[in-house]
């Protein structure tokens, strides 16, 4: 199996099988991103590359509240984890990163611009905050079609200060659109801490002026995110309009692969990795519950590593796009 699996949302507590699926999904994203970092260092991935290591619990918890084949997702340039959580094939994602024909955008989009209408994933977007009006438009489409769908529109703590975000909030509240705005607050917009960039650091309150409810959630705890996601999606799906979730999370790597991250101390990063790692937190819970043993954990890790290895091999064996691709997917007006 080369991708994570999307599930129908559950309103009750997750069973043991679901817990193991959440663990596997987060582990797959972690191992995939580690491999992507290696390929970038080898010169096999060009352009920009923003890794999701440390933030896995956010998208996995959110997707636990999504309805497969109905809901839609749109996010920013830190998007590989979202693709995998939506069920996109790891081989196609990695091939796109390396600019190959077998990628989701046939090698033309790279890290920041790939899509899968089949999986309800509408990008990766390179312009800060530009995905939020798009997500609002997708929510309008859900409402117009009456398909009971919700859009999950992700942004970072830096993007939440952009003007188009508030235009979107206003429109979504005015028309009661079914959208959940997910603010992934990893504490740093590029190299600037949220305290230095935002006059108000309670980011979930940013929609209060428009009557949009919101809450903050521990973005390092996949079960806490799942519970909050169910509340938020239930609110939006019931016709009450948008909802804002601020997931307080943390990225272990730099903003992008070219960022040495000297604006924060090694002790700060180490403390988060050792005390609040989302994968380790769920692993401890699984072991304490008797849902899995050490042998089972090792087997899951082997399975995930095999998927990532195959994705990397496919990404290098897939041919580069033909030069004629330069002239495809281009809109020409009369």
Helices and strands as residue ranges (DSSP letters): H 16-41, H 56-63, E 72-74, H 80-85, H 90-97, H 130-145, E 151-156, G 159-161, H 163-175, E 179-185, E 188-189, E 192-193, H 194-197, G 203-210, E 213-218, H 222-237, E 243-248, H 266-275, H 278-289, H 294-317, G 323-327
